[in-house]
Amino acid sequence: MKISIRRSRRAAVAVALGSVLALTATACGDDGSGTGGDKGEEGSGKGEIVFWDNNGGVRTDIWKEIIADFEKANPDIKVEYVGIPSTDYQSKVDTALQGGGLPDVGGVGAAMLAGFAAQNALEPLDDRLTKSSLNGKLNEDMVKSLKAAGGGDGTLYSVPTSANNGVLYYRTDLFQKAGLDAPTTWDKFYEAADKLTNAKNNEFGYTIRGGAGSIAQALDAMYGQSGITSFWNGDKTTVNDPKNVAALEKYAALYKKATPAADLNNDFTKMVAQWDSGTIGMLNHNLGSYQDHVKALGVDKFRGIPQPIGSAGKRVQVSNPVDGLGLFKSSKNKEAAWKFIEFATTAAENSKFNKSAGQVPSNNDAAKDAWVSEAEPTKLAAAALSDGSTTIVQLPYYLPDWNTISKADNEPNFQKVLLGDMKAKEFLDTLADQLNTAQAEWNERNG
């Protein structure tokens, strides 16, 4: 049933790509209701705009601080903040696309960008950026990444705010007590996961992400171990390559053997909180949780290092999506909305945001600030990506269905793998079939 529902959604997106009229005919028309066909207005550049945070609750405080700075600098503009948890954001936008009520500005990262762009929901931003004081000030690779994720036409639909990277956090105090080396290789990772586990004392070597957002983390572990360096072999995905199947089998076998049982339903916030407050040896997440660990543990009880190196002596990891801010086409005050995007990505505000988030700034001047080199995980991640030790497997964010396939369609199946109710091969074969179909349809649409 899931596959048929997903194909129906893909068909709808294909119609949206072929004809804006077809989309608006099934929505609410060009009446300002927020549908993909609503062209909006430039507006007066004053008044109120609405901002949807795509990581509400986690980034609420820093966004409210940036909004306060913006309103002080622009007293004739008022920003209404709406924080939406990352797990609910795509469905919230999709619902608003059909029923109305889109914001003026919203968080639009690479993972969901193609789906929104395919529904004609976002304003092209190339001309605005060219005329802006930000032109030439933003990290070129991040800009290129968001252009590539927009569905293949090379249009910029989101201004980058930050880049992330996978990090293996480990408790240095627990490792030292157990006489373990840092988990710099996958062999050392599995050794530590086993040796640090004493379930009777509620001590575990690792915490695995089984809830929302689990697929990207599982893919990272798979490709990291298998050493496969490309997501595609021609027009067929490599996710179900036998080496990846074996890697996932080994990784999933950690569940309840070296991890807490609660991991089955843990999203990143629960997983991070569990690690910060307990006696768990290792956690895979990204730069974004660094400050949480500092607050909970201090800087002496943990480290954050790049993902483990494989048996061939190389580090392979999947790409982490660049995050950004998009201007929704239905906005009735695009001028004011663009002012907010510009302000939020100036050096001072972009640095402030990323210092709080523990991520890499998109503004080149912000990236030179001292805190970037002082935060060890950020410093090590930047070095790993530039010293030739790491190969990045680019995930297909350009597929309009990517976010749905990698979340709603397959997260429940990954839980079945953890529980032993589905074989890793069956899970990956199903995922591969969906991806190959989505890629074939994308190729057909884009020639």
C-alpha positions in Angstrom: 0.0 0.0 0.0 2.8 2.4 0.8 4.4 2.0 -2.5 1.2 2.7 -4.4 0.5 5.8 -2.3 4.0 7.0 -3.0 3.6 6.5 -6.7 0.4 8.5 -6.6 2.3 11.3 -4.9 5.0 11.1 -7.6 2.4 11.3 -10.3 1.0 14.5 -8.7 4.5 16.0 -8.5 5.0 15.2 -12.2 1.8 17.0 -13.1 3.1 20.0 -11.1 6.3 20.0 -13.0 4.4 19.8 -16.3 1.7 22.3 -15.6 1.2 24.9 -12.9 -2.4 25.1 -13.9 -2.9 21.4 -13.2 -1.6 22.0 -9.6 -3.7 25.0 -9.0 -6.8 23.3 -10.3 -6.6 20.7 -7.6 -5.8 23.3 -4.9 -7.4 26.5 -3.9 -6.5 28.8 -6.8 -4.7 32.0 -7.0 -6.5 33.7 -4.2 -3.7 34.2 -1.7 -4.4 30.9 0.0 -0.8 29.7 -0.2 -1.0 27.2 -3.0 1.9 26.4 -5.3 0.3 28.4 -8.1 -0.1 31.7 -6.1 2.4 34.2 -7.4 2.1 36.5 -4.3 3.2 40.1 -4.3 6.3 42.2 -3.6 4.4 44.2 -1.0 5.5 47.4 0.7 8.6 46.0 2.4 6.9 46.9 5.8 4.4 45.3 8.0 4.2 41.7 9.3 5.8 38.5 7.9 5.5 34.9 9.1 8.6 32.7 9.6 8.4 28.9 10.0 11.4 27.4 11.7 12.0 23.9 10.4 13.7 22.8 13.6 11.3 24.3 16.1 12.1 23.6 19.8 15.7 22.9 19.1 16.6 26.2 17.4 13.7 28.4 18.9 15.8 30.5 21.3 18.5 31.5 18.7 15.9 32.3 16.1 14.0 34.5 18.5 17.3 36.3 19.3 17.9 36.9 15.5 14.3 38.0 15.0 14.8 40.6 17.9 17.9 41.9 16.2 16.1 42.1 12.9 13.1 44.0 14.3 15.4 46.4 16.1 17.2 47.1 12.8 13.9 47.2 10.9 11.3 48.7 13.2 8.7 48.8 10.4 8.7 45.0 10.0 7.3 42.5 12.5 8.2 38.8 12.3 5.8 36.2 13.6 7.8 33.1 14.7 6.3 29.6 14.3 8.5 26.8 15.5 7.7 23.4 13.9 9.5 20.2 14.9 11.7 18.9 12.1 9.7 15.6 12.0 6.5 17.5 11.2 7.8 20.2 8.9 7.4 18.6 5.5 3.8 17.4 6.2 3.0 20.9 7.5 4.2 22.6 4.3 2.5 20.0 2.1 -0.8 20.5 3.9 -0.5 24.3 3.6 0.2 23.9 -0.1 -3.1 22.2 -0.6 -5.2 24.1 1.9 -3.5 27.5 2.3 -1.6 29.2 5.0 2.0 29.1 3.9 4.4 31.5 5.6 6.4 34.2 4.0 9.8 32.6 4.9 10.6 29.1 6.0 13.5 26.8 6.7 14.2 24.9 3.4 17.0 22.4 3.6 18.4 20.3 0.7 16.5 17.2 1.7 13.1 18.7 1.1 13.9 21.3 -1.4 13.2 19.4 -4.6 9.7 18.4 -3.4 8.7 21.9 -2.6 10.2 23.3 -5.8 8.4 20.7 -7.9 5.1 22.0 -6.5 6.0 25.5 -7.5 6.0 26.7 -3.9 9.2 28.6 -3.8 10.4 31.9 -5.2 13.6 31.7 -7.4 16.2 33.7 -5.6 19.1 34.0 -8.1 18.3 37.6 -9.2 17.7 38.7 -5.6 21.0 37.3 -4.4 22.9 38.8 -7.4 21.6 42.3 -6.4 22.1 41.7 -2.7 25.0 42.8 -0.5 25.3 39.0 0.2 26.4 38.3 -3.4 29.9 36.8 -3.2 29.7 36.5 0.6 28.2 33.0 0.8 30.0 29.7 0.7 30.1 28.7 -3.0 29.9 25.0 -2.4 26.8 25.4 -0.2 25.1 27.6 -2.8 25.9 25.0 -5.5 24.6 22.2 -3.2 21.2 23.9 -2.8 21.0 24.7 -6.6 21.7 21.0 -7.3 19.0 19.9 -4.8 16.4 22.1 -6.4 15.3 19.5 -8.9 17.8 19.8 -11.7 17.1 23.2 -13.3 20.0 25.0 -11.5 17.8 27.5 -9.9 18.5 28.8 -6.3 15.4 28.4 -4.2 17.0 28.6 -0.8 19.7 30.7 0.6 22.2 28.6 2.7 22.5 29.2 6.4 24.7 26.3 7.5 26.3 23.0 6.6 26.4 19.9 8.8 28.6 16.9 9.0 28.3 13.5 10.6 30.1 13.1 14.0 30.9 10.2 16.2 30.7 11.4 19.8 32.2 9.3 22.5 32.6 9.4 26.2 36.3 9.9 26.9 35.9 9.1 30.6 34.2 5.7 29.9 36.8 4.8 27.2 39.7 5.7 29.5 38.2 3.6 32.3 37.8 0.6 30.0 41.2 1.0 28.5 39.8 1.5 25.0 41.3 3.4 22.1 39.4 6.2 20.4 36.8 4.7 17.9 38.6 6.0 14.9 38.0 2.8 12.9 34.9 0.6 12.5 36.7 -2.3 14.2 37.4 -0.2 17.2 33.8 1.1 17.1 32.4 -2.4 17.4 34.9 -3.4 20.0 33.9 -0.4 22.2 30.2 -1.0 21.7 30.6 -4.5 23.0 33.1 -3.8 25.9 31.2 -0.8 27.3 27.9 -2.7 27.5 26.6 -4.0 30.8 22.8 -4.0 30.4 22.2 -5.0 34.0 23.8 -1.8 35.1 22.0 0.2 32.4 25.4 0.8 30.7 25.5 0.5 26.9 28.2 1.0 24.3 26.1 2.8 21.7 22.8 4.4 21.1 21.2 3.7 17.7 18.6 5.9 16.0 15.5 3.9 15.4 12.9 6.7 15.3 12.5 9.7 13.0 15.5 10.4 10.9 16.9 6.9 11.2 17.5 6.2 7.5 20.2 8.7 6.8 22.1 7.5 9.9 21.8 3.9 8.8 23.0 4.8 5.3 26.0 6.6 6.8 26.9 3.4 8.8 26.4 1.2 5.7 28.5 3.2 3.2 31.1 3.9 5.9 31.7 0.2 6.4 31.3 -1.1 2.9 33.6 1.6 1.4 31.3 2.0 -1.6 31.8 5.6 -2.8 28.8 6.3 -5.1 25.1 6.2 -4.5 24.5 5.2 -8.1 25.9 2.7 -10.5 24.6 4.0 -13.7 20.8 4.5 -13.1 20.7 1.9 -10.4 21.3 2.6 -6.7 24.0 0.9 -4.7 22.1 0.8 -1.5 21.3 -2.9 -1.8 24.8 -3.9 -2.9 25.8 -7.1 -1.0 28.5 -5.2 0.9 25.9 -2.7 2.1 23.6 -5.5 3.1 26.3 -7.1 5.2 27.2 -3.7 6.8 23.6 -3.1 7.7 23.2 -6.5 9.2 26.1 -5.9 11.5 25.0 -2.4 12.4 21.4 -3.4 13.1 22.5 -6.3 15.3 23.7 -3.8 17.9 20.1 -3.0 18.8 19.3 -4.3 22.3 22.7 -6.1 22.3 24.8 -3.0 22.8 22.0 -0.3 22.9 19.0 0.6 25.0 15.7 -0.9 24.0 14.2 2.6 23.9 16.3 3.4 20.9 13.7 1.8 18.7 11.5 4.9 18.8 14.2 7.6 19.5 14.5 10.6 17.2 17.6 12.7 17.5 16.3 14.8 20.4 15.5 11.8 22.6 18.7 10.0 21.5 20.8 13.1 22.4 19.1 13.6 25.7 19.5 9.9 26.6 23.3 10.0 25.8 23.8 13.3 27.6 22.2 12.0 30.8 23.3 8.4 30.9 26.3 6.1 30.7 26.3 5.3 26.9 29.7 5.1 25.2 29.0 6.4 21.7 26.5 8.4 19.7 26.3 9.1 16.0 24.8 12.4 15.2 26.1 15.6 13.7 27.6 18.9 14.6 24.2 20.2 15.6 24.2 18.5 19.0 27.7 19.6 20.1 26.5 22.5 22.3 24.0 20.1 24.0 26.8 17.8 24.9 28.9 20.7 26.2 26.0 21.9 28.4 25.4 18.4 29.8 28.9 16.9 30.1 31.4 19.7 29.9 34.3 19.5 27.4 36.3 17.0 29.4 34.0 14.0 29.3 33.5 13.6 25.6 34.9 14.2 22.1 33.3 14.5 18.7 35.4 13.0 15.9 34.8 12.3 12.2 33.1 9.0 11.3 35.3 5.9 11.6 37.7 4.9 8.9 36.9 1.7 6.9 39.1 -1.4 6.4 40.6 0.1 3.2 42.0 3.0 5.2 39.6 5.6 3.8 36.7 7.4 5.4 33.4 7.2 3.5 30.3 9.0 4.6 27.0 10.2 3.1 26.4 13.8 2.5 24.6 15.9 5.1 22.1 18.3 3.7 22.8 22.0 3.6 20.2 24.0 5.5 18.7 27.3 4.2 15.9 29.8 4.1 13.4 29.9 1.3 10.9 32.6 0.2 7.5 31.1 -0.4 6.0 32.3 -3.7 2.6 32.9 -2.2 4.0 35.6 0.2 2.2 39.0 -0.1 5.2 40.8 1.3 8.3 39.4 -0.5 10.3 42.5 -0.1 10.1 42.3 3.7 10.6 38.6 3.6 13.8 38.9 1.6 15.1 41.5 4.0 14.8 39.0 6.7 16.6 36.3 4.8 19.4 38.8 4.0 19.7 39.9 7.6 19.7 36.3 9.0 22.6 35.4 6.7 24.8 38.5 7.4 28.1 37.7 9.0 27.1 38.6 12.5 23.8 36.9 12.6 24.9 33.8 10.7 27.9 33.4 13.1 25.5 33.8 16.0 23.1 31.1 14.7 25.8 28.6 13.8 27.7 29.0 17.1 24.5 28.1 18.8 23.8 25.2 16.4 27.4 24.0 16.3 27.4 24.0 12.5 29.5 25.5 9.7 28.4 29.0 8.8 27.4 29.8 5.2 28.7 33.4 5.3 32.4 33.3 4.5 33.2 36.1 7.0 31.3 34.3 9.8 33.3 31.1 9.0 36.5 33.0 10.0 35.3 33.7 13.5 37.3 32.2 16.4 34.6 29.9 17.7 34.7 27.8 14.5 38.3 26.6 15.2 37.7 26.4 18.9 34.8 23.9 18.6 36.8 20.7 18.1 34.1 18.7 16.2 33.7 21.5 13.7 37.4 22.0 13.3 38.0 18.2 12.8 35.0 17.9 10.4 36.3 20.8 8.3 39.8 19.2 8.2 38.4 15.7 7.3 36.5 17.2 4.4 39.6 19.1 3.0 42.6 16.8 3.7 41.7 14.0 1.2 40.9 11.5 3.9 37.1 11.5 3.3 34.9 10.5 0.3 31.4 11.8 0.3 28.6 9.7 -1.1 26.1 12.3 -2.5 22.5 11.5 -1.6 19.9 12.2 -4.3 18.3 15.3 -2.7 17.3 16.4 -6.2 14.6 13.7 -6.3 11.2 15.2 -5.4 10.4 11.9 -3.6 13.7 11.7 -1.7 12.3 13.0 1.6 9.2 10.8 1.5 11.2 7.7 0.5 13.9 8.2 3.1 11.4 9.0 5.9 7.7 8.0 5.8 8.1 5.1 3.4 11.0 3.3 5.1 11.5 4.4 8.7 8.9 1.8 9.9 10.6 -0.9 7.9 14.0 -0.1 9.5 12.3 -0.6 12.8 11.3 -4.0 11.6 14.9 -4.7 10.8 16.0 -3.7 14.3 13.3 -6.0 15.8 14.3 -8.9 13.5 10.9 -8.9 11.7 12.5 -8.0 8.4 15.8 -9.0 6.8 18.3 -6.3 6.0 18.3 -7.5 2.4 14.5 -7.3 2.0 14.6 -3.8 3.5 17.3 -2.6 1.2 15.9 -4.2 -1.9 12.6 -2.4 -1.2 14.4 0.9 -0.7 16.4 0.3 -3.9 13.3 -0.4 -6.0 11.7 2.8 -4.8 14.8 4.8 -5.5 15.4 3.3 -9.0 11.8 4.1 -9.9 12.1 7.7 -8.7 15.4 8.1 -10.6 13.9 6.7 -13.8 10.9 9.1 -13.6 13.3 12.0 -12.8 15.4 11.1 -15.9 12.3 10.9 -18.1 11.2 14.4 -16.9 14.6 16.0 -17.3 15.7 14.3 -20.5 
